Amino acid sequence: MKLIHFLNQFPDEESCELFIKSYREKSGIYCKKCEKVTRHYWFSGAKFFECSHCRRRSS
């Protein structure tokens, strides 16, 4: 992807974060502690995911 296309798709940091967050949610989030794909909760203020099973955080 050329830089100009990237800047058009992601004009600010928020749009990039939303894209990455939705991509990770769709593909499933792997918990390194549980060693499997688990359900995660999103904490928007601190911008991280937390495993609903073991509470391990990942960003």
N, CA, C, O and CB atoms as a CASP TS submission, in Angstrom:
PFRMAT TS
TARGET T0000
AUTHOR 0000-0000-0000
METHOD Language model
MODEL 1
PARENT N/A
ATOM      1  N   MET     1       0.840  -1.170   0.000  1.00  0.00           N
ATOM      2  CA  MET     1       0.000   0.000   0.000  1.00  0.00           C
ATOM      3  C   MET     1       0.891   1.241   0.000  1.00  0.00           C
ATOM      4  O   MET     1       1.849   1.339   0.768  1.00  0.00           O
ATOM      5  CB  MET     1      -0.959  -0.007   1.215  1.00  0.00           C
ATOM      6  N   LYS     2       0.565   2.154  -0.850  1.00  0.00           N
ATOM      7  CA  LYS     2       1.320   3.401  -0.906  1.00  0.00           C
ATOM      8  C   LYS     2       0.903   4.306   0.250  1.00  0.00           C
ATOM      9  O   LYS     2      -0.216   4.217   0.755  1.00  0.00           O
ATOM     10  CB  LYS     2       1.105   4.114  -2.263  1.00  0.00           C
ATOM     11  N   LEU     3       1.804   5.158   0.648  1.00  0.00           N
ATOM     12  CA  LEU     3       1.574   6.041   1.785  1.00  0.00           C
ATOM     13  C   LEU     3       0.332   6.908   1.589  1.00  0.00           C
ATOM     14  O   LEU     3      -0.426   7.114   2.536  1.00  0.00           O
ATOM     15  CB  LEU     3       2.790   6.922   2.015  1.00  0.00           C
ATOM     16  N   ILE     4       0.116   7.408   0.404  1.00  0.00           N
ATOM     17  CA  ILE     4      -1.039   8.276   0.149  1.00  0.00           C
ATOM     18  C   ILE     4      -2.351   7.510   0.339  1.00  0.00           C
ATOM     19  O   ILE     4      -3.329   8.074   0.829  1.00  0.00           O
ATOM     20  CB  ILE     4      -0.969   8.860  -1.277  1.00  0.00           C
ATOM     21  N   HIS     5      -2.378   6.231  -0.044  1.00  0.00           N
ATOM     22  CA  HIS     5      -3.568   5.411   0.156  1.00  0.00           C
ATOM     23  C   HIS     5      -3.799   5.138   1.645  1.00  0.00           C
ATOM     24  O   HIS     5      -4.933   5.145   2.124  1.00  0.00           O
ATOM     25  CB  HIS     5      -3.439   4.088  -0.615  1.00  0.00           C
ATOM     26  N   PHE     6      -2.711   4.899   2.356  1.00  0.00           N
ATOM     27  CA  PHE     6      -2.809   4.682   3.793  1.00  0.00           C
ATOM     28  C   PHE     6      -3.371   5.919   4.488  1.00  0.00           C
ATOM     29  O   PHE     6      -4.266   5.807   5.325  1.00  0.00           O
ATOM     30  CB  PHE     6      -1.437   4.320   4.376  1.00  0.00           C
ATOM     31  N   LEU     7      -2.862   7.072   4.153  1.00  0.00           N
ATOM     32  CA  LEU     7      -3.328   8.318   4.773  1.00  0.00           C
ATOM     33  C   LEU     7      -4.780   8.628   4.420  1.00  0.00           C
ATOM     34  O   LEU     7      -5.501   9.211   5.229  1.00  0.00           O
ATOM     35  CB  LEU     7      -2.439   9.477   4.346  1.00  0.00           C
ATOM     36  N   ASN     8      -5.214   8.244   3.216  1.00  0.00           N
ATOM     37  CA  ASN     8      -6.616   8.434   2.848  1.00  0.00           C
ATOM     38  C   ASN     8      -7.529   7.505   3.637  1.00  0.00           C
ATOM     39  O   ASN     8      -8.624   7.898   4.038  1.00  0.00           O
ATOM     40  CB  ASN     8      -6.806   8.205   1.353  1.00  0.00           C
ATOM     41  N   GLN     9      -7.076   6.265   3.859  1.00  0.00           N
ATOM     42  CA  GLN     9      -7.890   5.295   4.594  1.00  0.00           C
ATOM     43  C   GLN     9      -7.887   5.576   6.099  1.00  0.00           C
ATOM     44  O   GLN     9      -8.891   5.370   6.780  1.00  0.00           O
ATOM     45  CB  GLN     9      -7.382   3.878   4.330  1.00  0.00           C
ATOM     46  N   PHE    10      -6.751   6.048   6.604  1.00  0.00           N
ATOM     47  CA  PHE    10      -6.611   6.317   8.036  1.00  0.00           C
ATOM     48  C   PHE    10      -6.129   7.745   8.244  1.00  0.00           C
ATOM     49  O   PHE    10      -4.939   7.971   8.462  1.00  0.00           O
ATOM     50  CB  PHE    10      -5.632   5.313   8.694  1.00  0.00           C
ATOM     51  N   PRO    11      -7.038   8.707   8.180  1.00  0.00           N
ATOM     52  CA  PRO    11      -6.635  10.111   8.303  1.00  0.00           C
ATOM     53  C   PRO    11      -6.196  10.518   9.711  1.00  0.00           C
ATOM     54  O   PRO    11      -5.517  11.531   9.884  1.00  0.00           O
ATOM     55  CB  PRO    11      -7.767  10.987   7.875  1.00  0.00           C
ATOM     56  N   ASP    12      -6.587   9.720  10.725  1.00  0.00           N
ATOM     57  CA  ASP    12      -6.186  10.035  12.087  1.00  0.00           C
ATOM     58  C   ASP    12      -5.962   8.733  12.874  1.00  0.00           C
ATOM     59  O   ASP    12      -6.255   7.637  12.394  1.00  0.00           O
ATOM     60  CB  ASP    12      -7.256  10.924  12.781  1.00  0.00           C
ATOM     61  N   GLU    13      -5.446   8.885  14.065  1.00  0.00           N
ATOM     62  CA  GLU    13      -5.116   7.716  14.891  1.00  0.00           C
ATOM     63  C   GLU    13      -6.364   6.920  15.271  1.00  0.00           C
ATOM     64  O   GLU    13      -6.322   5.691  15.325  1.00  0.00           O
ATOM     65  CB  GLU    13      -4.377   8.157  16.158  1.00  0.00           C
ATOM     66  N   GLU    14      -7.472   7.613  15.533  1.00  0.00           N
ATOM     67  CA  GLU    14      -8.713   6.945  15.934  1.00  0.00           C
ATOM     68  C   GLU    14      -9.232   5.992  14.857  1.00  0.00           C
ATOM     69  O   GLU    14      -9.668   4.886  15.174  1.00  0.00           O
ATOM     70  CB  GLU    14      -9.780   7.981  16.258  1.00  0.00           C
ATOM     71  N   SER    15      -9.191   6.405  13.593  1.00  0.00           N
ATOM     72  CA  SER    15      -9.675   5.538  12.519  1.00  0.00           C
ATOM     73  C   SER    15      -8.805   4.288  12.385  1.00  0.00           C
ATOM     74  O   SER    15      -9.309   3.205  12.086  1.00  0.00           O
ATOM     75  CB  SER    15      -9.706   6.304  11.189  1.00  0.00           C
ATOM     76  N   CYS    16      -7.524   4.437  12.603  1.00  0.00           N
ATOM     77  CA  CYS    16      -6.609   3.292  12.565  1.00  0.00           C
ATOM     78  C   CYS    16      -6.893   2.344  13.724  1.00  0.00           C
ATOM     79  O   CYS    16      -6.928   1.130  13.525  1.00  0.00           O
ATOM     80  CB  CYS    16      -5.142   3.766  12.612  1.00  0.00           C
ATOM     81  N   GLU    17      -7.094   2.867  14.921  1.00  0.00           N
ATOM     82  CA  GLU    17      -7.413   2.048  16.094  1.00  0.00           C
ATOM     83  C   GLU    17      -8.710   1.280  15.899  1.00  0.00           C
ATOM     84  O   GLU    17      -8.787   0.097  16.233  1.00  0.00           O
ATOM     85  CB  GLU    17      -7.511   2.920  17.341  1.00  0.00           C
ATOM     86  N   LEU    18      -9.730   1.942  15.359  1.00  0.00           N
ATOM     87  CA  LEU    18     -11.016   1.276  15.129  1.00  0.00           C
ATOM     88  C   LEU    18     -10.884   0.126  14.137  1.00  0.00           C
ATOM     89  O   LEU    18     -11.489  -0.931  14.316  1.00  0.00           O
ATOM     90  CB  LEU    18     -12.047   2.280  14.621  1.00  0.00           C
ATOM     91  N   PHE    19     -10.092   0.340  13.094  1.00  0.00           N
ATOM     92  CA  PHE    19      -9.879  -0.714  12.111  1.00  0.00           C
ATOM     93  C   PHE    19      -9.176  -1.917  12.740  1.00  0.00           C
ATOM     94  O   PHE    19      -9.606  -3.055  12.552  1.00  0.00           O
ATOM     95  CB  PHE    19      -9.062  -0.182  10.931  1.00  0.00           C
ATOM     96  N   ILE    20      -8.110  -1.672  13.477  1.00  0.00           N
ATOM     97  CA  ILE    20      -7.359  -2.760  14.099  1.00  0.00           C
ATOM     98  C   ILE    20      -8.211  -3.487  15.133  1.00  0.00           C
ATOM     99  O   ILE    20      -8.176  -4.715  15.204  1.00  0.00           O
ATOM    100  CB  ILE    20      -6.080  -2.224  14.752  1.00  0.00           C
ATOM    101  N   LYS    21      -8.967  -2.754  15.926  1.00  0.00           N
ATOM    102  CA  LYS    21      -9.843  -3.360  16.937  1.00  0.00           C
ATOM    103  C   LYS    21     -10.879  -4.263  16.281  1.00  0.00           C
ATOM    104  O   LYS    21     -11.071  -5.397  16.720  1.00  0.00           O
ATOM    105  CB  LYS    21     -10.544  -2.271  17.769  1.00  0.00           C
ATOM    106  N   SER    22     -11.544  -3.785  15.246  1.00  0.00           N
ATOM    107  CA  SER    22     -12.579  -4.595  14.584  1.00  0.00           C
ATOM    108  C   SER    22     -11.970  -5.802  13.886  1.00  0.00           C
ATOM    109  O   SER    22     -12.578  -6.872  13.865  1.00  0.00           O
ATOM    110  CB  SER    22     -13.361  -3.747  13.570  1.00  0.00           C
ATOM    111  N   TYR    23     -10.776  -5.650  13.313  1.00  0.00           N
ATOM    112  CA  TYR    23     -10.099  -6.768  12.659  1.00  0.00           C
ATOM    113  C   TYR    23      -9.760  -7.861  13.668  1.00  0.00           C
ATOM    114  O   TYR    23      -9.976  -9.044  13.402  1.00  0.00           O
ATOM    115  CB  TYR    23      -8.823  -6.286  11.953  1.00  0.00           C
ATOM    116  N   ARG    24      -9.235  -7.471  14.814  1.00  0.00           N
ATOM    117  CA  ARG    24      -8.875  -8.452  15.847  1.00  0.00           C
ATOM    118  C   ARG    24     -10.111  -9.144  16.393  1.00  0.00           C
ATOM    119  O   ARG    24     -10.071 -10.344  16.666  1.00  0.00           O
ATOM    120  CB  ARG    24      -8.108  -7.776  16.989  1.00  0.00           C
ATOM    121  N   GLU    25     -11.214  -8.411  16.559  1.00  0.00           N
ATOM    122  CA  GLU    25     -12.435  -9.019  17.072  1.00  0.00           C
ATOM    123  C   GLU    25     -13.014 -10.029  16.085  1.00  0.00           C
ATOM    124  O   GLU    25     -13.502 -11.084  16.489  1.00  0.00           O
ATOM    125  CB  GLU    25     -13.467  -7.942  17.384  1.00  0.00           C
ATOM    126  N   LYS    26     -12.961  -9.709  14.799  1.00  0.00           N
ATOM    127  CA  LYS    26     -13.494 -10.615  13.780  1.00  0.00           C
ATOM    128  C   LYS    26     -12.655 -11.879  13.648  1.00  0.00           C
ATOM    129  O   LYS    26     -13.198 -12.974  13.499  1.00  0.00           O
ATOM    130  CB  LYS    26     -13.570  -9.906  12.436  1.00  0.00           C
ATOM    131  N   SER    27     -11.333 -11.733  13.702  1.00  0.00           N
ATOM    132  CA  SER    27     -10.452 -12.877  13.507  1.00  0.00           C
ATOM    133  C   SER    27     -10.267 -13.700  14.780  1.00  0.00           C
ATOM    134  O   SER    27      -9.759 -14.819  14.723  1.00  0.00           O
ATOM    135  CB  SER    27      -9.110 -12.409  13.007  1.00  0.00           C
ATOM    136  N   GLY    28     -10.669 -13.163  15.913  1.00  0.00           N
ATOM    137  CA  GLY    28     -10.510 -13.853  17.183  1.00  0.00           C
ATOM    138  C   GLY    28      -9.227 -13.428  17.864  1.00  0.00           C
ATOM    139  O   GLY    28      -8.207 -13.207  17.212  1.00  0.00           O
ATOM    140  N   ILE    29      -9.283 -13.318  19.158  1.00  0.00           N
ATOM    141  CA  ILE    29      -8.128 -12.850  19.914  1.00  0.00           C
ATOM    142  C   ILE    29      -7.563 -14.018  20.703  1.00  0.00           C
ATOM    143  O   ILE    29      -8.249 -14.629  21.523  1.00  0.00           O
ATOM    144  CB  ILE    29      -8.507 -11.670  20.857  1.00  0.00           C
ATOM    145  N   TYR    30      -6.308 -14.311  20.440  1.00  0.00           N
ATOM    146  CA  TYR    30      -5.621 -15.424  21.080  1.00  0.00           C
ATOM    147  C   TYR    30      -5.043 -14.977  22.408  1.00  0.00           C
ATOM    148  O   TYR    30      -4.311 -13.989  22.470  1.00  0.00           O
ATOM    149  CB  TYR    30      -4.516 -15.983  20.171  1.00  0.00           C
ATOM    150  N   CYS    31      -5.367 -15.695  23.465  1.00  0.00           N
ATOM    151  CA  CYS    31      -4.827 -15.395  24.787  1.00  0.00           C
ATOM    152  C   CYS    31      -3.589 -16.255  25.002  1.00  0.00           C
ATOM    153  O   CYS    31      -3.661 -17.481  24.927  1.00  0.00           O
ATOM    154  CB  CYS    31      -5.890 -15.645  25.909  1.00  0.00           C
ATOM    155  N   LYS    32      -2.471 -15.623  25.265  1.00  0.00           N
ATOM    156  CA  LYS    32      -1.217 -16.353  25.461  1.00  0.00           C
ATOM    157  C   LYS    32      -1.219 -17.162  26.756  1.00  0.00           C
ATOM    158  O   LYS    32      -0.554 -18.195  26.843  1.00  0.00           O
ATOM    159  CB  LYS    32      -0.047 -15.385  25.465  1.00  0.00           C
ATOM    160  N   LYS    33      -1.951 -16.705  27.746  1.00  0.00           N
ATOM    161  CA  LYS    33      -1.997 -17.431  29.018  1.00  0.00           C
ATOM    162  C   LYS    33      -2.913 -18.647  28.920  1.00  0.00           C
ATOM    163  O   LYS    33      -2.554 -19.731  29.381  1.00  0.00           O
ATOM    164  CB  LYS    33      -2.470 -16.504  30.148  1.00  0.00           C
ATOM    165  N   CYS    34      -4.091 -18.476  28.325  1.00  0.00           N
ATOM    166  CA  CYS    34      -5.044 -19.593  28.158  1.00  0.00           C
ATOM    167  C   CYS    34      -4.624 -20.519  27.005  1.00  0.00           C
ATOM    168  O   CYS    34      -5.062 -21.667  26.933  1.00  0.00           O
ATOM    169  CB  CYS    34      -6.473 -19.046  27.900  1.00  0.00           C
ATOM    170  N   GLU    35      -3.780 -20.012  26.113  1.00  0.00           N
ATOM    171  CA  GLU    35      -3.289 -20.722  24.936  1.00  0.00           C
ATOM    172  C   GLU    35      -4.411 -21.153  23.997  1.00  0.00           C
ATOM    173  O   GLU    35      -4.400 -22.258  23.454  1.00  0.00           O
ATOM    174  CB  GLU    35      -2.496 -21.931  25.363  1.00  0.00           C
ATOM    175  N   LYS    36      -5.388 -20.246  23.817  1.00  0.00           N
ATOM    176  CA  LYS    36      -6.479 -20.474  22.869  1.00  0.00           C
ATOM    177  C   LYS    36      -7.184 -19.152  22.599  1.00  0.00           C
ATOM    178  O   LYS    36      -6.951 -18.157  23.285  1.00  0.00           O
ATOM    179  CB  LYS    36      -7.484 -21.537  23.410  1.00  0.00           C
ATOM    180  N   VAL    37      -8.045 -19.160  21.594  1.00  0.00           N
ATOM    181  CA  VAL    37      -8.844 -17.977  21.283  1.00  0.00           C
ATOM    182  C   VAL    37      -9.974 -17.910  22.311  1.00  0.00           C
ATOM    183  O   VAL    37     -10.756 -18.850  22.446  1.00  0.00           O
ATOM    184  CB  VAL    37      -9.409 -18.025  19.803  1.00  0.00           C
ATOM    185  N   THR    38     -10.050 -16.810  23.023  1.00  0.00           N
ATOM    186  CA  THR    38     -11.063 -16.631  24.054  1.00  0.00           C
ATOM    187  C   THR    38     -11.821 -15.332  23.823  1.00  0.00           C
ATOM    188  O   THR    38     -11.439 -14.518  22.982  1.00  0.00           O
ATOM    189  CB  THR    38     -10.425 -16.639  25.454  1.00  0.00           C
ATOM    190  N   ARG    39     -12.875 -15.152  24.562  1.00  0.00           N
ATOM    191  CA  ARG    39     -13.626 -13.896  24.501  1.00  0.00           C
ATOM    192  C   ARG    39     -12.848 -12.826  25.258  1.00  0.00           C
ATOM    193  O   ARG    39     -12.338 -13.066  26.352  1.00  0.00           O
ATOM    194  CB  ARG    39     -15.065 -14.065  25.094  1.00  0.00           C
ATOM    195  N   HIS    40     -12.768 -11.650  24.661  1.00  0.00           N
ATOM    196  CA  HIS    40     -12.048 -10.531  25.264  1.00  0.00           C
ATOM    197  C   HIS    40     -12.961  -9.320  25.378  1.00  0.00           C
ATOM    198  O   HIS    40     -13.870  -9.131  24.570  1.00  0.00           O
ATOM    199  CB  HIS    40     -10.795 -10.181  24.442  1.00  0.00           C
ATOM    200  N   TYR    41     -12.709  -8.516  26.379  1.00  0.00           N
ATOM    201  CA  TYR    41     -13.410  -7.252  26.567  1.00  0.00           C
ATOM    202  C   TYR    41     -12.470  -6.118  26.185  1.00  0.00           C
ATOM    203  O   TYR    41     -11.261  -6.208  26.402  1.00  0.00           O
ATOM    204  CB  TYR    41     -13.911  -7.093  28.036  1.00  0.00           C
ATOM    205  N   TRP    42     -13.022  -5.050  25.616  1.00  0.00           N
ATOM    206  CA  TRP    42     -12.250  -3.894  25.181  1.00  0.00           C
ATOM    207  C   TRP    42     -12.378  -2.776  26.199  1.00  0.00           C
ATOM    208  O   TRP    42     -13.489  -2.415  26.589  1.00  0.00           O
ATOM    209  CB  TRP    42     -12.710  -3.416  23.793  1.00  0.00           C
ATOM    210  N   PHE    43     -11.263  -2.231  26.629  1.00  0.00           N
ATOM    211  CA  PHE    43     -11.222  -1.084  27.529  1.00  0.00           C
ATOM    212  C   PHE    43     -10.757   0.114  26.714  1.00  0.00           C
ATOM    213  O   PHE    43      -9.565   0.273  26.453  1.00  0.00           O
ATOM    214  CB  PHE    43     -10.278  -1.343  28.763  1.00  0.00           C
ATOM    215  N   SER    44     -11.702   0.950  26.316  1.00  0.00           N
ATOM    216  CA  SER    44     -11.399   2.044  25.393  1.00  0.00           C
ATOM    217  C   SER    44     -10.549   3.139  26.025  1.00  0.00           C
ATOM    218  O   SER    44      -9.744   3.764  25.334  1.00  0.00           O
ATOM    219  CB  SER    44     -12.677   2.642  24.875  1.00  0.00           C
ATOM    220  N   GLY    45     -10.707   3.382  27.305  1.00  0.00           N
ATOM    221  CA  GLY    45      -9.924   4.439  27.952  1.00  0.00           C
ATOM    222  C   GLY    45      -8.432   4.135  27.947  1.00  0.00           C
ATOM    223  O   GLY    45      -7.609   5.017  27.702  1.00  0.00           O
ATOM    224  N   ALA    46      -8.095   2.889  28.218  1.00  0.00           N
ATOM    225  CA  ALA    46      -6.691   2.479  28.255  1.00  0.00           C
ATOM    226  C   ALA    46      -6.262   1.791  26.964  1.00  0.00           C
ATOM    227  O   ALA    46      -5.075   1.534  26.764  1.00  0.00           O
ATOM    228  CB  ALA    46      -6.448   1.553  29.435  1.00  0.00           C
ATOM    229  N   LYS    47      -7.222   1.488  26.083  1.00  0.00           N
ATOM    230  CA  LYS    47      -6.983   0.898  24.762  1.00  0.00           C
ATOM    231  C   LYS    47      -6.286  -0.461  24.844  1.00  0.00           C
ATOM    232  O   LYS    47      -5.197  -0.652  24.304  1.00  0.00           O
ATOM    233  CB  LYS    47      -6.150   1.847  23.915  1.00  0.00           C
ATOM    234  N   PHE    48      -6.942  -1.400  25.535  1.00  0.00           N
ATOM    235  CA  PHE    48      -6.425  -2.759  25.571  1.00  0.00           C
ATOM    236  C   PHE    48      -7.585  -3.747  25.648  1.00  0.00           C
ATOM    237  O   PHE    48      -8.707  -3.385  26.002  1.00  0.00           O
ATOM    238  CB  PHE    48      -5.465  -2.950  26.765  1.00  0.00           C
ATOM    239  N   PHE    49      -7.292  -4.997  25.310  1.00  0.00           N
ATOM    240  CA  PHE    49      -8.235  -6.092  25.450  1.00  0.00           C
ATOM    241  C   PHE    49      -7.894  -6.847  26.727  1.00  0.00           C
ATOM    242  O   PHE    49      -6.737  -6.903  27.141  1.00  0.00           O
ATOM    243  CB  PHE    49      -8.201  -7.036  24.209  1.00  0.00           C
ATOM    244  N   GLU    50      -8.934  -7.433  27.351  1.00  0.00           N
ATOM    245  CA  GLU    50      -8.711  -8.264  28.523  1.00  0.00           C
ATOM    246  C   GLU    50      -9.453  -9.571  28.341  1.00  0.00           C
ATOM    247  O   GLU    50     -10.634  -9.574  27.995  1.00  0.00           O
ATOM    248  CB  GLU    50      -9.164  -7.546  29.818  1.00  0.00           C
ATOM    249  N   CYS    51      -8.769 -10.684  28.573  1.00  0.00           N
ATOM    250  CA  CYS    51      -9.371 -12.009  28.443  1.00  0.00           C
ATOM    251  C   CYS    51     -10.465 -12.169  29.498  1.00  0.00           C
ATOM    252  O   CYS    51     -10.244 -11.866  30.670  1.00  0.00           O
ATOM    253  CB  CYS    51      -8.294 -13.127  28.586  1.00  0.00           C
ATOM    254  N   SER    52     -11.632 -12.639  29.093  1.00  0.00           N
ATOM    255  CA  SER    52     -12.736 -12.803  30.036  1.00  0.00           C
ATOM    256  C   SER    52     -12.522 -13.996  30.965  1.00  0.00           C
ATOM    257  O   SER    52     -13.183 -14.107  31.997  1.00  0.00           O
ATOM    258  CB  SER    52     -14.046 -12.966  29.281  1.00  0.00           C
ATOM    259  N   HIS    53     -11.604 -14.882  30.603  1.00  0.00           N
ATOM    260  CA  HIS    53     -11.366 -16.074  31.413  1.00  0.00           C
ATOM    261  C   HIS    53     -10.278 -15.847  32.465  1.00  0.00           C
ATOM    262  O   HIS    53     -10.508 -16.051  33.657  1.00  0.00           O
ATOM    263  CB  HIS    53     -10.980 -17.243  30.517  1.00  0.00           C
ATOM    264  N   CYS    54      -9.100 -15.425  32.021  1.00  0.00           N
ATOM    265  CA  CYS    54      -7.964 -15.299  32.957  1.00  0.00           C
ATOM    266  C   CYS    54      -7.614 -13.851  33.307  1.00  0.00           C
ATOM    267  O   CYS    54      -6.795 -13.606  34.192  1.00  0.00           O
ATOM    268  CB  CYS    54      -6.743 -15.971  32.367  1.00  0.00           C
ATOM    269  N   ARG    55      -8.229 -12.901  32.618  1.00  0.00           N
ATOM    270  CA  ARG    55      -8.030 -11.458  32.838  1.00  0.00           C
ATOM    271  C   ARG    55      -6.669 -10.947  32.348  1.00  0.00           C
ATOM    272  O   ARG    55      -6.251  -9.858  32.739  1.00  0.00           O
ATOM    273  CB  ARG    55      -8.174 -11.146  34.314  1.00  0.00           C
ATOM    274  N   ARG    56      -5.976 -11.707  31.504  1.00  0.00           N
ATOM    275  CA  ARG    56      -4.706 -11.238  30.945  1.00  0.00           C
ATOM    276  C   ARG    56      -4.998 -10.106  29.971  1.00  0.00           C
ATOM    277  O   ARG    56      -5.929 -10.203  29.171  1.00  0.00           O
ATOM    278  CB  ARG    56      -3.930 -12.400  30.237  1.00  0.00           C
ATOM    279  N   ARG    57      -4.224  -9.048  30.027  1.00  0.00           N
ATOM    280  CA  ARG    57      -4.419  -7.892  29.156  1.00  0.00           C
ATOM    281  C   ARG    57      -3.476  -7.938  27.967  1.00  0.00           C
ATOM    282  O   ARG    57      -2.335  -8.387  28.075  1.00  0.00           O
ATOM    283  CB  ARG    57      -4.215  -6.597  29.932  1.00  0.00           C
ATOM    284  N   SER    58      -3.975  -7.463  26.827  1.00  0.00           N
ATOM    285  CA  SER    58      -3.139  -7.332  25.647  1.00  0.00           C
ATOM    286  C   SER    58      -3.572  -6.102  24.880  1.00  0.00           C
ATOM    287  O   SER    58      -4.742  -5.720  24.890  1.00  0.00           O
ATOM    288  CB  SER    58      -3.217  -8.594  24.758  1.00  0.00           C
ATOM    289  N   SER    59      -2.608  -5.488  24.215  1.00  0.00           N
ATOM    290  CA  SER    59      -2.927  -4.270  23.474  1.00  0.00           C
ATOM    291  C   SER    59      -2.625  -4.447  22.013  1.00  0.00           C
ATOM    292  O   SER    59      -2.830  -3.524  21.225  1.00  0.00           O
ATOM    293  CB  SER    59      -2.157  -3.082  24.025  1.00  0.00           C
TER
END
